[in-house]
Amino acid sequence: MGTTKKYWKGLDELNATPQFLERAEREFPQELSVDQFLADDKLKESSTGRRDFLKFLGFSVAAATVAACEAPVVNAVPYVVKPEDVTPGVANWYASSYYDGYSYASILVKTREGRPIHIKGNREQGFTKGTINPQIAASVLSLYDGERLKGPQMANADSDWATVDGEVIKGLKDAQTKGKKIVLLSSTVISPSGQDVIGQFINKFGGAAAVAPVEGQTPDNAAADATVMPAAVESDKVVHIQYDAVSYNGIREANLASFGKRIIPDYDFSKARVIVSVGADFLNSWLLPTEFVGQYQLTRNPEGAFMSRHFQFEANMSITGSNADVRGMVKPSEYAKVLAFLHKEIVGTAISGVDTMSLSEDVAAKLKMAADEMKANNGTSLLVCGSNRKSLQIITNSINNALNSYKSTINLNNPINLFVSEDAKMDELVKDMSASKIGALIMWETNPAYSHAMGAEFKASLANVGLTVSMARYTDETASGCQFICPDHHALEGWNDFNPKANHYSLSQPTIRPLNNTRSAMESLMIWSEQSIDGKPGSAPVVHVGPDSTTFHDKIKNNWEVYGFPLQTKHLDFFSYWNESVHNSCGDISIPAVEWTFTSDLASAGKDAASITGSDWELSLYQKASLGTGVQSGNPWLQEMPDPITKVTWDNYVTMSLIDMQEMGLSTEVGQESPSNIVSVVVAGKELKLPVFAQPGQARKTIGIALGYGRGEGGEKIGRSSYHTDFYGKHESGDNGGRKKIGENGFKVAVGGVLECNVESITKTNETYNLACTQTHSTVMGRSSIVKETTLEIYKSQPKSAYNHSHMLHSGWNHDEKHISEFNLWDEHPVENVGHRWAMSIDLSSCIGCGSCLIACQSENNVPVVGKDEVRRGREMHWLRLDRYYASDVEPTVGTRDDAKFDAGGFGAMEIPSENPKVVHMPMMCHHCNHAPCETVCPVAATTHSNEGLNMMSYNRCIGTRYCANNCPYKVRRFNWFNYPSYRKFVEVNPAQDDLGRMVLNPDVVVRTRGVMEKCSFCVQKIQEGKLNAKKEDRMVRDGEVTTACSDVCPTNAIMVGDWNDVNSMIRKSTQEDRSYQVLEEVGTKPNIWYKVKVRNEHNESLMSIQVAHDEGHGGHGEEGHTEEGHTDEASTEEAHH
Amino acid sequence: MLIVIFTVGGIKGQLNNISREQDGLQALPEQSIGQAFRSWAWKNRGFVGVTSFILMIILLVAGMWDLMGIGVYENYKPEQPIAYSHELHAGKLGIDCKYCHSSVTKSKHAGIPSVNVCMNCHRAVSEGSTTGTAEIQKIYDAAGFDPATMTYSGVTKPIKWVKVHNLPDHVYFNHSQHVAVGGLDCQACHGNMRKETVARVMTSADLNAVGTNDDGLEENAVKFTRPTLTMGWCVECHTKSNIDIAGAASSNPDSYYGVIHQRLLLDKRTYQDYLEDDVVTVAELGGLECAKCHY
């Protein structure tokens, strides 16, 4: 038996032989679907005749049949020495921290048999309290990117560490002897040990003698721990420049002027009853959203002690703006006027030179309201401004000072250490480089050739530098111009420590042995400057070890022992202190509070603010929730994530107001076959050519362009998903013959780090471009009772029937009014009484639309990436989608709409959104209906119902009729049109689906193949795991123990999962609240998902009158014959798809 | 047989012609075999029709029967890199299964013991009763152990065992659910391994025989009719295993099953539905639901 098995080892092995592969490649149109195949002109040139084709087909069918009869021999290779804490088949979770120079969060990393496969937030430790963002969740996939550098490179060719180390040290010494400047360039380093290494590096090459630790003296950004790490000596020979792609220089400079220290204070949104943001997207990208989101959410609970009122004044429709109660649309150049208006109202003094009178009436009214409320809530309000201009930040400081925010909502004593960026130094460096003044340049965690406005100059002048070293993980835009690339580990492969806020220290630990021959950047610096672990004279300098190196770990441990351990009193020995620190990943120290005095320097700030002149068109550059600054542009999960606002995937575009587009004669439609016009935008003398997307809520005469795109101008190896792919999955070739970049690089025009720019010209071109936008996919056929919203006022003062009316039917001879759930077409499932009933509640008030759930779901459930072309056809596979509804101010609700007008325009007229719509984010996934329409139409019973209320999907039984998807009222089923995991079209561009990328797959979840339907399973594998754990411990499942990937990662706890049959569970209580309703309950599907009515803290007279009138209209008896059409409950929301 | 039939048919035809000649009749025209067959089949069309119909049915049934055997690996017993004997270790020496397959109570995998588990004993035992030192030396090679000096070299070479129990694709099976929670003994599904050398996929007959011929093991409550490691086999056990609802609910009301079963007892109608055949089976409590094993 054994021998036959070995002979046939299965089709896999057969395929692996070159002959078979070659034949397969030539004969089988296996990369093509039938319609593609028939449409392909190249087919006629094919060398395979019909007869040959049939012969080969016959052979392969026979071969496949025979092979399928015999199982392949599978080897099982156990550990030689099994690590004590690893049990094959059981996941290990490691507490760690994430920092990429942009986002920071305390995280938990799930590993299976030594492979990290999932990242979620750490709810128990750290100030981020479980909040992460899509980029952090997706970073686990970047670990397995095959285009990451495999080892050190010299002159863009593979090399080895010994050679490279020798050359780099030689280069450094050369620079030293020539007396030229050595520059270390990175994004902000918040690692205390990293700062120590850099300091010693500077000491070594700066010529300074070893400096003894100076007691009590600390660098500005390294907190006030008294023992303290020696500060780096200032040296003019060796400098460390910290430069961030998106700079917060303005805030730091403003605080230097106002308080005498160049700091970014800590903000506390949870204390703010009134939040006013001027262009700051603090829920998505501004400063430290991983902290702010959680704080913000605490103030958004309509049942809480108070609900904050959030004012947003901005040009683009940002995620933060979409959550605001009151949103005013202003041009970026008007931010100064907005602040001046507030300053005059609140502080009482006008900012001279800034004309506030030119603000529109609407904005002025909203500003007046904001100012009045802030004054009324003195001490519990907060003003933030997103501009990187020092002057605007000074005005902001002045207002906050008048509001006593510095005593409550802003904490100067615990500054945020992120974004140290010193823009002036960076500009000087570029000048010095072109003037050949730099002897050596060492860079890590930075990519100025891409992310600096003078990136091209920077890259060109790299040639003028004696020694150029990049420690980038990819041969990116900057690294490709360097002599040496010494690749750093991926964040999940190495040790690090962080000091993100003055009082908070954290660790990140490796969760996998380095996949490639990479080395921690700090270890490289230590080796080049011959540092020892403890830094004492006479200690042996560290040397290169290889993948199992513990050098930087030892360094960190040593620093924590010398500097960290004495700061605490809990542990008596270092060992237990260190163990606890690693286990928790972080710890706090106490910072003594200091009194700060505010120095007002409004005169010069006003002068600068007054000098801001707008232009006809203005541009706001913004960061997407998916790509941010583009560090992970090669990550297909992020590329394919629909933008939370525009729902466009894979692309960069210009957002513009609908009216402006109509005036310019641009196509306003987005659809599979309706291409967008490309416009040419000229800013700061540089041209950006991008398609235009109609964005409701975009301020008139402004445009928005996302940063993070346009990477790989020279076709660099920065990850295959960074580039355009054509119809057949190959990379499209760009103008330079290489791969074609996606979109344009907005950093090019962000001169001086200011993201608000004046547009010189914007012109329509003759070119068109197809965007892949999911916003109209899976629409729910105009059934408008899906979203319900109300205002806090109505919620507090009116009965449930006003804002959350249930669907009642009249039945029987006396026309009794009965709730719709009492009518059944089918027999009841016994879910309500027996065993568990897994249910979910989604609070629309809490959901901010960040998109973390979507990526977490993709990571947990092995959801494939399909590529832009397929998304464009509506074939995206995301199990969970975030529906974004715009609500127009004018409501076509029955009884309130002008029928004559409506009849003329019909639903088409509804599609013209108002200029400044309200936004509702709504996560939508399988509702696990107890009377599921999909189950009744499946001809093979592949989708069935469980006694636990789950709608189960058996992939191996599914034959792909797609009846279920057609019958699903929620449109949540996804069909595998192709064999995504192995079809070349997808494999070639998607690191998630090549051999290395498959390591990210969750082994507990099946990888689906072509022709089967799939959908949200409620993370049944997690439910089963939770139950099993409970059974093994002989106890009932604890409330909150079973989670789904989406609820687990949700930063605002909008999604909650639990056992509804447990009468004391949070989910049971949540579903019985007044705000709870079920989507499309009138259809009678009896779903296991509840939503909670969105509550806005606003005055809305029209909504009030509608909802109150509606309620009274129903008083007591109600109408007869309620139908869906005649019963549009929610009054202020209509889907606006266009 | 076909040759015999054709030869006999040919001879018969010739004899026929001879006899016709003798009778003074004109000889029949020479026919090819095909023509002869066709005319014969036409003459006996009733018989041929029925026979071929039956033959078709038999072929189809046989074919289906054969297809059912695809993916059935009863008796699969591949050669292993080390001639390990369960008979010796589990049978003669009486080592508990869970000593080596230690993750069986914790994980979905029972686990193949890592080399360090072998070394717990084989550090001292370097010679076997049947295979001498040769097989045990393979463990030492894997562990990088030198029995002469009793030292480890640090150079290890993992053992590539051949996986024996291959589940069908797209199935999730968890050992700990069955062993730690369900309280099943290993022999219920793996038969009497105390009489085997290297691992073998037991047949359902083997499982049914456990405990019947005085091997000191408990007899399986469920008698199987389906081949092992197929879905039918799983389903058979889930439909035939009974659960004492009331007993579990009262004996430990705070335990998982205590709470779950109490909920069922409260829902009298459903409980009575389940009890129609006097027993509540695993299947009735959801043990046959697709998403219990397929996700």
Interface residues (C-beta under 8 A of the other chain):
Chain A: M1 G2 K5 A68 C69 A71 V73 V74 N75 A76 V77 P78 Y79 V80 V81 K82 T87 P88 G89 V90 P830 N833 V834 G835 H836 T944 S946 N947 E948 L950 M952 M953 S954 Y955 N956 R957 D1004 V1005 V1006 S1017 V1020 Q1021 Q1024 K1027 L1028 A1030 K1031 K1032 D1034 R1035 M1036 V1037 N1061
Chain B: I70 G71 Y73 N75 Y76 K77 P78 E79 S103 T105 K106 S107 K108 H109 G111 I112 P113 S114 V115 N116 V117 A142 A143 G144 T156 K157 P158 I159 K160 W161 V162 K163 N166 D169 H170 Y172 N174 S176 Q177 A180 V181 N252 D254 S255 Y256 Y257 G258 V259 I260 R263 L264 L266 D267 T270 L285 G286 E289 C290 A291 K292 H294 Y295
